[in-house]
Amino acid sequence: MNDYFKSVILQKTGASSLKEKEIIQELWSGYGKIIRVALENAPIESIVVKHVQLPMLHNHPRGWNTDIGHQRKLKSYKVETSWYNNYSKLSMARLPKCFAIESKHDETLIVLEDLDKAGFPLRKQDVAWKDIETCLKWLAQFHASYLGKVPDGLWDVGTYWHLDTRPQELEVLEDKTLKNAAAAIDKKLNSCNFKTFVHGDAKLANFCFSENGQVAGVDFQYVGGGCGMKDVAYFIGSCLNESDCERLESKLLDTYFTHLQNALGEKNEALEKEWRSLYHVAWADFHRFLKGWSPSHWKINSYSERITAEVIKNL
């Protein structure tokens, strides 16, 4: 981290000095790092810094090294800074506080609350029902916070797999029926009457858990407009196996909508009816991306295939 960015952190946190403690993770395709930084003589012990640096060489893990991908990532970091500057404080759902955002040349620094120190130190790969419900409640509160808002400065259509941003994955999709239906699936999902902001990458890995069962969400590069079912379907697919996705489908949706209605403060039956009808459409939309992006991915299963076939038949 350069001296200018270090001075920004010291100024914004009131610390006398700082030390880069550990790299939490490298950003996708070599676009920078997320670092935990220890502070001296500050009100808080540490912060998390998202340091975005454009790579000299593009190095996508799956070989998608193209200008389309590069531009999508560039925009995603601009979206995240816009999100923290203009929208994050409106969220009922818990997320990290933002202390500073600074850009210089081709580098950007986002200075965030350290959720580990704030009481959310746990990351989970295997989840019990109570964990799933807590995350569905988080999504419900998030969606309720932004219902009807216009995503100015965010993605017009949220999620990292949105059809318009993934022409190459569509081009190589070998499932011709799905390929031909992709635009209609996208249109049906995005022409819903009730729109909110979706997180856009609400996988289990982007939730931080507390010891007492609370949860906070991170990573807001793909926040944008859309139907909340996109987040719900994607989250469920990230933490349950095929049989549980099918077996628990009604219970999962009932749980989400109970929390959504509570967060809204008054029952909105029209919204619930519309979004329930779009759950399978949202599932099929992600399935379309996945089959083009990584045809052998473990999430491509008979449940997803059946849902997608049903959606296409009913278009």
C-alpha positions in Angstrom: 0.0 0.0 0.0 1.4 3.4 -0.9 2.1 6.2 1.5 -0.8 8.3 0.3 -3.3 5.5 1.0 -1.7 4.9 4.4 -2.1 8.6 5.3 -5.8 8.5 4.3 -6.4 5.6 6.7 -4.6 7.3 9.5 -6.6 10.5 9.0 -9.9 8.8 8.7 -9.4 6.4 11.7 -7.4 8.8 14.0 -4.7 6.2 14.4 -1.1 7.1 15.0 0.3 4.3 13.0 -0.8 1.2 11.1 0.5 -2.3 10.2 -0.7 -4.5 7.4 -1.5 -7.6 9.5 -2.7 -10.2 6.9 -4.0 -10.7 3.4 -7.6 -12.0 3.9 -7.9 -12.9 0.2 -6.7 -11.9 -3.2 -9.4 -10.3 -5.4 -10.6 -12.4 -8.4 -8.2 -12.5 -11.3 -5.5 -10.5 -9.6 -7.3 -7.2 -9.2 -5.9 -6.5 -5.8 -6.3 -7.7 -2.2 -8.4 -7.5 0.9 -6.1 -6.8 3.8 -6.6 -6.7 7.6 -4.8 -3.6 9.0 -4.0 -3.2 12.7 -4.2 0.3 14.1 -2.3 2.0 16.9 -3.9 4.5 19.3 -7.3 4.5 17.5 -10.9 3.9 18.8 -10.9 0.6 16.8 -8.3 -2.1 16.9 -8.3 -3.0 13.2 -10.0 -2.4 9.9 -10.4 -4.3 6.6 -9.1 -2.6 3.5 -10.2 -3.6 0.0 -7.3 -2.4 -2.2 -8.1 -2.6 -5.9 -5.2 -2.5 -8.3 -5.6 -3.1 -12.0 -3.4 -6.0 -13.1 -0.8 -5.7 -15.7 -1.7 -9.1 -17.0 -5.2 -10.5 -17.0 -5.2 -13.9 -15.3 -8.7 -15.3 -15.0 -8.9 -18.6 -13.2 -11.1 -20.2 -15.9 -9.4 -18.6 -18.8 -12.0 -15.8 -19.6 -9.3 -13.2 -20.2 -11.2 -10.7 -22.3 -11.9 -7.0 -22.4 -15.5 -7.7 -21.7 -14.6 -9.3 -18.4 -12.1 -6.6 -17.6 -14.6 -3.8 -18.2 -17.2 -5.7 -16.1 -14.8 -5.9 -13.2 -13.8 -2.2 -13.5 -17.5 -1.3 -13.4 -18.1 -3.6 -10.4 -15.5 -1.7 -8.3 -17.1 1.6 -9.3 -20.5 0.2 -8.3 -19.1 -0.9 -4.9 -17.8 2.6 -4.2 -21.1 4.2 -5.3 -22.9 1.7 -3.1 -20.9 2.5 0.0 -21.1 6.3 -0.7 -24.8 6.6 -1.4 -26.8 3.5 -0.3 -25.2 1.4 2.3 -26.5 3.4 5.3 -30.1 2.7 4.2 -29.7 -1.0 4.8 -31.7 -2.7 7.6 -29.5 -5.7 7.1 -26.1 -5.7 8.9 -23.1 -4.9 6.7 -19.7 -3.4 7.4 -19.5 0.4 8.1 -17.4 2.3 5.5 -14.8 4.7 6.9 -13.3 6.0 3.7 -13.1 5.6 -0.1 -10.2 7.0 -2.0 -9.0 6.6 -5.6 -5.7 7.6 -7.1 -4.5 6.8 -10.6 -5.6 3.2 -11.3 -6.0 2.2 -7.6 -9.0 2.4 -5.3 -9.1 2.0 -1.5 -12.2 1.0 0.4 -11.7 1.2 4.2 -14.2 -1.0 6.1 -15.2 -2.1 9.5 -13.5 -5.3 10.6 -16.5 -7.6 11.0 -14.4 -10.2 12.9 -13.7 -7.6 15.6 -17.4 -6.4 15.4 -18.6 -9.8 16.5 -18.9 -11.7 13.2 -15.8 -13.9 13.1 -17.3 -17.1 11.8 -17.3 -18.3 8.1 -19.3 -21.4 7.4 -19.1 -24.1 4.7 -21.8 -26.3 6.2 -24.9 -24.7 7.6 -27.7 -25.8 9.9 -31.3 -24.7 9.3 -31.0 -21.8 11.7 -28.0 -20.4 9.7 -30.0 -20.6 6.5 -33.0 -18.8 8.1 -30.7 -16.1 9.4 -29.3 -15.5 5.9 -32.8 -15.5 4.4 -33.8 -12.9 7.0 -30.8 -10.8 6.0 -31.8 -11.0 2.4 -35.4 -10.1 3.2 -34.3 -7.1 5.2 -31.9 -6.0 2.5 -34.6 -6.3 -0.2 -37.1 -4.5 2.0 -34.6 -1.6 2.5 -34.4 -0.8 -1.2 -37.9 -1.7 -2.6 -38.8 0.7 -5.3 -35.5 2.6 -5.3 -33.7 3.5 -8.5 -30.2 2.0 -8.8 -28.4 5.2 -9.8 -24.7 4.6 -10.0 -25.2 0.8 -9.5 -25.8 -1.9 -12.0 -29.2 -1.2 -13.8 -29.7 -5.0 -13.5 -27.9 -6.6 -10.5 -26.0 -9.9 -10.3 -22.7 -10.9 -11.8 -24.4 -13.3 -14.2 -26.8 -10.9 -15.9 -27.3 -11.9 -19.5 -26.2 -8.5 -21.1 -22.9 -8.8 -19.3 -22.2 -12.4 -20.3 -22.4 -12.6 -24.1 -19.4 -15.0 -24.3 -20.9 -17.5 -21.9 -24.1 -17.5 -23.9 -22.2 -17.9 -27.2 -20.6 -21.1 -26.0 -23.7 -22.6 -24.3 -24.3 -26.0 -25.9 -27.9 -26.4 -24.6 -29.6 -24.9 -27.7 -33.1 -24.9 -26.1 -31.8 -22.9 -23.1 -29.7 -20.7 -25.4 -32.7 -19.8 -27.5 -34.8 -19.1 -24.4 -32.2 -17.0 -22.5 -33.4 -13.6 -23.7 -37.1 -14.5 -22.8 -36.0 -15.7 -19.3 -34.1 -12.5 -18.8 -37.0 -10.3 -19.9 -39.5 -12.1 -17.7 -37.3 -11.8 -14.7 -36.4 -8.2 -15.2 -39.9 -6.9 -16.2 -41.4 -7.6 -12.8 -43.5 -4.8 -11.3 -41.8 -5.0 -7.8 -38.1 -4.2 -8.0 -35.5 -3.8 -5.3 -31.8 -3.8 -5.1 -30.3 -7.3 -5.2 -26.9 -8.1 -3.5 -25.9 -9.8 -6.7 -23.4 -12.3 -5.2 -25.2 -13.6 -2.1 -23.4 -16.9 -1.7 -22.7 -18.5 1.6 -19.1 -17.3 1.5 -20.2 -13.7 1.6 -21.9 -14.0 4.9 -20.1 -13.6 8.2 -21.6 -15.2 11.3 -21.6 -14.3 15.0 -21.3 -16.8 17.9 -24.9 -16.0 18.8 -26.5 -16.7 15.4 -26.5 -13.2 13.8 -25.1 -12.6 10.3 -23.6 -9.7 8.3 -23.1 -9.6 4.5 -20.1 -8.4 2.5 -19.0 -7.8 -1.1 -21.2 -5.4 -2.9 -19.7 -5.3 -6.4 -22.8 -6.5 -8.2 -25.5 -4.6 -6.4 -28.2 -3.4 -8.8 -31.9 -3.4 -9.6 -34.1 -6.5 -9.9 -36.3 -9.1 -8.4 -35.2 -10.4 -4.9 -35.7 -14.0 -6.0 -32.3 -13.8 -7.9 -30.5 -13.5 -4.5 -32.7 -16.1 -2.8 -32.3 -18.8 -5.5 -28.5 -18.1 -5.8 -28.0 -18.3 -2.0 -30.0 -21.5 -1.6 -28.0 -23.1 -4.5 -24.7 -22.1 -2.8 -25.4 -24.0 0.5 -27.7 -26.9 -0.1 -27.4 -30.0 -2.2 -29.8 -30.9 -5.0 -32.2 -33.0 -2.9 -32.4 -30.5 -0.1 -33.0 -27.6 -2.6 -36.0 -29.6 -3.8 -37.2 -31.0 -0.5 -37.1 -27.7 1.3 -38.2 -25.4 -1.5 -41.6 -24.5 0.0 -40.2 -24.1 3.5 -37.3 -21.9 2.3 -39.7 -19.6 0.4 -42.2 -19.4 3.2 -39.4 -18.4 5.6 -38.0 -15.7 3.3 -41.4 -14.2 2.7 -42.3 -14.2 6.4 -39.2 -12.2 7.1 -39.8 -9.9 4.0 -43.3 -9.1 5.1 -42.1 -8.4 8.7 -39.3 -6.1 7.3 -41.8 -4.2 5.1 -44.0 -3.6 8.1 -47.2 -4.3 6.2 -48.3 -7.2 4.1 -47.7 -6.9 0.4 -49.6 -9.8 -1.1 -49.1 -8.6 -4.7 -45.3 -8.5 -4.3 -45.2 -12.0 -2.7 -47.4 -13.5 -5.4 -45.3 -12.0 -8.2 -41.9 -12.9 -6.7 -42.9 -16.5 -5.8 -43.9 -17.0 -9.4 -40.4 -15.8 -10.4 -38.4 -18.1 -8.1 -37.9 -20.8 -10.7 -37.3 -18.2 -13.4 -34.4 -16.8 -11.3 -33.1 -20.3 -10.8 -33.2 -20.9 -14.6 -31.5 -17.6 -15.3 -28.4 -18.6 -13.1 -28.5 -22.1 -14.6 -28.2 -20.5 -18.1 -25.0 -18.7 -17.0 -23.5 -21.7 -15.2 -23.9 -24.0 -18.2 -22.1 -21.6 -20.5 -19.4 -20.6 -18.0 -18.5 -24.0 -16.5 -20.5 -26.9 -18.1 -19.1 -29.5 -15.6 -19.9 -27.4 -12.5 -21.3 -29.4 -9.5 -24.4 -27.1 -9.3 -25.6 -28.3 -12.7 -28.0 -31.1 -11.6 -31.3 -32.7 -12.4 -33.3 -30.4 -10.1 -31.9 -27.3 -12.0 -32.5 -29.0 -15.4 -36.2 -29.9 -14.5 -36.9 -26.4 -13.2 -35.4 -24.8 -16.3 -37.3 -27.0 -18.7 -40.5 -26.1 -16.8 -39.7 -22.4 -17.0 -39.0 -22.6 -20.8 -42.2 -24.5 -21.4 -44.2 -21.8 -19.6 -42.6 -18.8 -21.3 
